[in-house]
Amino acid sequence: MTAPYRALLDAALADPATGIEQLSALSPGELDAALRELVRDRGEAVLPLLTALLERGHGEARRVARRVRYRLSQAGVPVPAPVGRPVLGRRPARPRRAWMSGLDGSGSRAAWILFESAWGGLLLCSVIINDVEGILEAAGGEITKKRFEAELGKLRASQKLPWVELPPAYVIGRVADARATHAARGTSPPPEFARWEPLFAPPAGLAPADAQPGPAWDPVLAERSAQLFDLPELAGWFLDPERVQSDAVQLGEARASRLVLSDQLKAEREAAIVTQVVEREFTDEARRRWAGRLAEMALIFELTGRPDAAALARAAAGQLADAGRPAAQIPFARGLARRALEVGAEVAAGRISASEVSRQPRERER
């Protein structure tokens, strides 16, 4: 055996858990030559060391170990088939980068988290989460850097909602919030999420999503927050039309009435219907949920270079989170209700189907 590596190889052979880092530090040529000589001296006794290198060594060291295993098998030495890698190795996978979309009108959004595996490869986890139902979908697995870049480019080209890169800890925190929703509701995430779940422990010190809106809000901006409905990202933001169907019928009847009323009285009747919807639908829980959605979109607007929209969203979120502010006096809440009534009227008239405009999260296959 080559003298310079004799002690190192003997120690690693005696206890494969030790010496792996030192062996991995050798150049590929040096490691290959040393392992060849070790195989000539010790034969199949080298297999545990090769397995340890495959599991815990670094890039080139693993490739060398794989070649040596192959040579042993070609020489007639029984070599066990390699065990398929689970998502988690003996060292925890580390988050490298992460992205999230904006929220749609049902409170759903997509997230990608790119992890570096225990072996130095890349793992991509893709999830769809919802602030009411939790985790709706989960998928992913090993991916090459080239394929990942191609998939990211295709996603950006096809995504209807904004798609922004965020700190991995932030995205992991949002997925952890969605996982906690299942525990609170007594439901389970999709089975596909099980292999990823250990990677989504909530990061220490990160506030839950519904705690994001601050206590202070700008009353002037809050009064202008209905301007947010002009943004394409919020085109699908309204209350579930199914929940306001009877109110929408009332609104239609009021508009179709043959009574001769002044424009002011007509406006007052419509405003009263909007008020009854807001007072019924905006419970404390609903206010927290919509405030959280607005706070998340404020971050999205900020990251996509729209500080004015971000400021409006933060103000509306703060107003919704202010328990002392009646819901009927919140312009953004009234805008959500008015939109739902308009859509509900279209459903009642048969011009659109209820399923097309439902704001319920799309249920996953069970």
C-alpha positions in Angstrom: 0.0 0.0 0.0 1.2 3.5 -0.8 3.1 4.7 2.3 1.7 8.3 2.6 -1.9 7.0 2.8 -1.4 3.7 4.7 -2.2 5.1 8.2 -5.2 7.1 6.8 -6.7 4.2 4.9 -6.1 1.7 7.7 -7.9 4.0 10.2 -10.8 4.5 7.8 -11.0 0.8 7.0 -11.1 -0.1 10.7 -13.8 2.4 11.4 -15.5 3.7 8.2 -17.2 6.5 10.3 -13.8 8.1 10.8 -11.4 9.4 8.2 -14.1 10.1 5.5 -13.4 13.9 5.5 -9.7 13.3 5.1 -10.2 10.8 2.3 -12.6 13.2 0.6 -9.9 15.9 0.7 -7.6 13.8 -1.5 -7.5 14.5 -5.2 -9.6 12.1 -7.3 -6.4 10.6 -8.8 -4.8 10.1 -5.4 -7.9 8.6 -3.9 -8.5 6.3 -6.8 -4.8 5.0 -6.7 -5.0 4.5 -2.9 -8.3 2.6 -3.1 -7.1 0.4 -5.9 -4.1 -0.7 -3.9 -6.3 -1.2 -0.8 -8.7 -3.4 -2.8 -5.8 -5.5 -4.0 -4.7 -6.0 -0.3 -8.0 -6.4 1.4 -10.6 -7.3 -1.3 -14.2 -7.2 -0.4 -13.3 -6.0 3.2 -13.1 -2.5 1.6 -16.9 -2.5 0.8 -18.0 -0.8 4.1 -15.5 2.0 3.5 -16.7 2.5 -0.1 -20.3 2.6 1.2 -19.3 5.2 3.8 -17.7 7.3 1.1 -20.8 7.1 -1.1 -23.0 8.2 1.8 -20.9 10.9 3.4 -18.1 11.8 1.1 -18.1 14.9 -1.2 -18.7 15.0 -4.9 -15.5 13.6 -6.5 -14.9 11.2 -3.6 -18.3 9.6 -4.2 -17.7 9.2 -7.9 -14.3 7.5 -7.2 -16.0 5.2 -4.7 -18.7 4.3 -7.2 -16.1 3.4 -9.8 -14.2 1.2 -7.3 -17.4 -0.6 -6.4 -18.1 -1.2 -10.0 -14.6 -2.7 -10.6 -15.1 -5.0 -7.6 -18.4 -6.2 -9.0 -16.8 -6.8 -12.4 -14.1 -8.8 -10.7 -16.8 -11.2 -9.3 -17.0 -9.7 -5.8 -20.6 -9.7 -4.5 -21.5 -6.0 -4.2 -24.9 -5.2 -2.5 -27.1 -2.9 -4.6 -27.0 0.7 -3.4 -29.9 1.6 -1.2 -32.1 4.3 -2.7 -31.6 7.7 -1.1 -34.4 9.1 1.0 -35.0 12.8 0.9 -33.2 13.2 4.2 -29.6 11.9 4.6 -27.7 11.4 7.8 -26.9 15.1 7.7 -30.0 17.4 7.4 -30.7 18.9 4.0 -30.1 22.6 3.9 -32.4 25.2 2.3 -30.6 27.1 -0.4 -33.3 29.3 -2.1 -37.0 29.8 -2.0 -39.9 31.4 -4.0 -43.5 32.1 -3.4 -46.4 33.4 -5.5 -48.9 36.0 -4.6 -52.2 34.8 -3.1 -55.3 34.1 -5.1 -58.8 35.0 -4.0 -59.2 31.7 -2.0 -56.0 32.3 0.0 -53.9 29.8 -1.9 -50.4 30.3 -3.2 -47.5 28.2 -4.5 -44.1 27.8 -3.0 -40.8 26.3 -4.2 -38.0 25.5 -1.8 -34.6 24.4 -3.2 -32.6 22.3 -0.7 -29.0 21.0 -0.8 -29.1 17.3 0.1 -26.8 15.6 2.5 -24.8 14.4 -0.6 -24.5 17.9 -2.2 -27.2 17.4 -4.8 -30.3 19.5 -5.2 -33.8 18.7 -4.0 -36.8 20.8 -5.1 -40.0 20.8 -3.0 -43.1 22.3 -4.6 -46.2 22.9 -2.5 -49.5 24.7 -2.8 -50.7 26.0 0.6 -53.9 27.7 1.7 -54.6 29.8 4.7 -57.8 28.0 5.5 -57.2 24.3 4.5 -53.4 24.0 5.0 -51.3 22.1 2.5 -53.2 21.3 -0.7 -50.5 19.7 -2.8 -46.8 18.6 -2.5 -44.4 17.3 -5.0 -40.7 17.3 -5.9 -37.5 15.3 -5.7 -33.9 15.4 -6.9 -33.2 17.8 -9.7 -30.1 19.0 -11.6 -29.2 22.6 -11.6 -29.7 22.9 -15.4 -33.2 21.4 -15.2 -34.1 23.5 -12.2 -33.2 26.7 -14.1 -35.3 25.6 -17.0 -38.3 24.8 -14.8 -38.0 28.1 -13.0 -37.9 30.0 -16.3 -41.0 28.1 -17.5 -42.8 28.8 -14.3 -42.1 32.6 -14.4 -43.4 32.7 -18.0 -46.6 30.9 -17.2 -47.4 32.2 -13.6 -50.4 34.5 -13.5 -49.6 35.7 -10.0 -46.4 37.5 -9.0 -43.5 35.0 -8.3 -40.8 36.3 -6.1 -37.7 35.0 -4.3 -37.8 35.2 -0.5 -35.5 34.1 2.3 -35.8 30.3 2.7 -36.6 30.7 6.4 -39.6 32.9 5.6 -41.0 30.4 3.1 -40.4 27.5 5.4 -42.3 29.4 8.1 -45.3 29.9 5.8 -45.3 26.2 5.0 -45.0 25.4 8.7 -48.0 27.6 9.3 -50.0 25.6 6.7 -48.9 22.4 8.4 -50.1 23.7 11.8 -53.5 24.4 10.2 -54.0 20.7 9.7 -53.4 20.0 13.4 -55.9 22.7 14.4 -58.5 21.4 12.0 -57.9 17.7 12.7 -57.0 17.0 9.1 -53.9 15.7 7.4 -51.6 17.1 4.7 -51.4 15.1 1.4 -49.4 11.8 1.7 -46.8 13.3 -0.7 -45.8 15.8 2.0 -44.7 13.2 4.5 -41.2 12.8 2.9 -40.6 16.5 3.2 -42.2 17.2 6.6 -39.0 17.0 8.7 -37.6 19.9 6.6 -40.4 22.3 7.6 -40.0 22.8 11.3 -40.9 26.4 11.9 -37.8 28.6 12.1 -37.2 30.0 15.6 -38.3 33.6 16.1 -40.4 33.9 12.9 -43.9 35.3 13.5 -46.9 33.3 12.2 -48.5 34.7 9.1 -51.6 36.2 10.9 -49.3 38.1 13.2 -47.6 40.1 10.4 -49.8 43.2 10.3 -48.5 45.8 12.7 -50.7 47.6 15.1 -50.2 51.0 13.5 -51.9 51.9 10.2 -52.2 55.0 8.1 -55.9 56.1 8.2 -55.5 58.2 5.0 -54.1 55.3 3.0 -56.7 52.9 4.5 -59.5 55.1 3.2 -58.0 54.8 -0.3 -57.4 51.0 0.0 -60.2 50.1 -2.4 -57.8 51.3 -5.2 -56.1 47.9 -4.7 -59.0 46.3 -6.6 -57.8 48.0 -9.7 -54.6 45.8 -9.6 -54.7 42.6 -11.8 -53.2 40.5 -8.9 -56.4 41.2 -6.9 -58.9 40.5 -9.7 -60.0 37.3 -8.0 -60.3 38.8 -4.5 -63.9 38.8 -3.3 -66.0 37.0 -0.7 -67.3 33.6 -1.8 -70.4 34.4 -4.0 -72.2 31.3 -2.6 -72.3 32.9 0.8 -73.9 36.1 -0.4 -76.4 34.6 -3.0 -79.5 35.7 -1.2 -78.0 39.2 -0.7 -77.2 39.3 -4.4 -80.9 38.5 -5.2 -81.9 41.3 -2.9 -79.6 43.7 -4.7 -81.0 42.6 -8.1 -84.5 43.1 -6.9 -83.7 46.5 -5.6 -82.2 47.5 -8.9 -85.1 46.1 -10.9 -87.7 47.7 -8.7 -90.2 49.9 -10.6 -90.5 52.2 -7.7 -89.5 55.7 -8.6 -86.6 56.4 -6.2 -84.0 59.1 -6.2 -80.4 58.1 -7.0 -79.6 58.8 -3.4 -82.2 56.4 -2.1 -81.1 53.7 -4.5 -77.5 54.1 -3.4 -78.6 53.9 0.3 -80.4 50.7 -0.3 -77.4 49.1 -2.1 -75.1 50.4 0.7 -77.4 48.8 3.3 -77.1 45.4 1.6 -73.3 45.7 1.4 -73.3 46.6 5.1 -75.4 43.5 6.1 -73.0 41.3 4.2 -69.9 42.8 5.8 -71.3 42.6 9.3 -72.3 39.0 8.8 -69.2 37.7 7.0 -66.3 39.6 8.6 -66.0 37.7 11.9 -62.8 38.1 14.0 -61.3 35.1 12.2 -62.2 36.4 8.8 -60.7 39.8 9.6 -57.4 38.2 10.7 -57.4 36.0 7.6 -57.9 38.9 5.2 -55.4 41.1 7.1 -52.8 38.3 6.8 -53.4 38.0 3.1 -53.0 41.8 2.6 -49.8 41.8 4.7 -48.4 39.0 2.5 -49.3 40.9 -0.7 -47.8 44.0 0.7 -44.5 42.2 0.8 -45.0 40.9 -2.8 -45.7 44.4 -4.0 -42.6 45.8 -2.3 -40.4 43.1 -3.9 -41.9 43.8 -7.3 -41.1 47.5 -7.2 -44.6 48.9 -6.3 -44.2 50.7 -3.0 -47.5 52.6 -3.3 -49.5 49.4 -3.6 -47.5 47.9 -0.7 -48.4 50.9 1.4 -52.1 50.7 0.6 -52.1 46.9 1.4 -50.4 47.5 4.7 -52.8 50.2 5.6 -55.8 48.0 4.8 -54.3 45.1 6.7 -53.8 47.3 9.7 -57.4 48.6 9.6 -58.8 45.0 9.4 -56.5 44.0 12.3 -57.8 46.9 14.4 -60.5 45.3 16.6 -61.8 48.7 17.5 -62.7 49.5 13.9 -66.2 48.3 12.8 -66.0 46.1 9.8 -68.7 48.1 8.0 -66.5 51.2 8.1 -63.5 49.5 6.4 -63.4 50.4 2.7 -61.5 47.2 1.7 -64.0 45.0 3.5 -66.9 46.8 1.7 -65.1 46.4 -1.6 -64.7 42.6 -1.1 -68.4 42.4 -0.2 -69.5 44.6 -3.2 -67.5 42.5 -5.6 -69.0 39.3 -4.3 -72.5 40.7 -4.7 -71.8 41.7 -8.3 -70.5 38.2 -9.1 -73.3 36.6 -7.2 -75.8 38.6 -9.3 -74.2 37.2 -12.4 -74.5 33.7 -11.0 -78.2 34.2 -10.1 -78.8 35.5 -13.7 -77.2 32.3 -15.1 -74.5 34.3 -16.9 -71.7 32.5 -15.1 -71.6 29.2 -13.2 -71.1 29.1 -9.4 -68.1 26.7 -9.7 -66.2 29.1 -11.9 -66.2 31.9 -9.3 -66.2 29.8 -6.1 -63.6 31.2 -3.6 -63.4 27.8 -1.8 -59.9 26.2 -2.0 -59.7 23.5 -4.7 -60.0 20.2 -2.8 -57.2 17.8 -3.4 -57.9 14.2 -4.4 -58.1 12.0 -1.4 
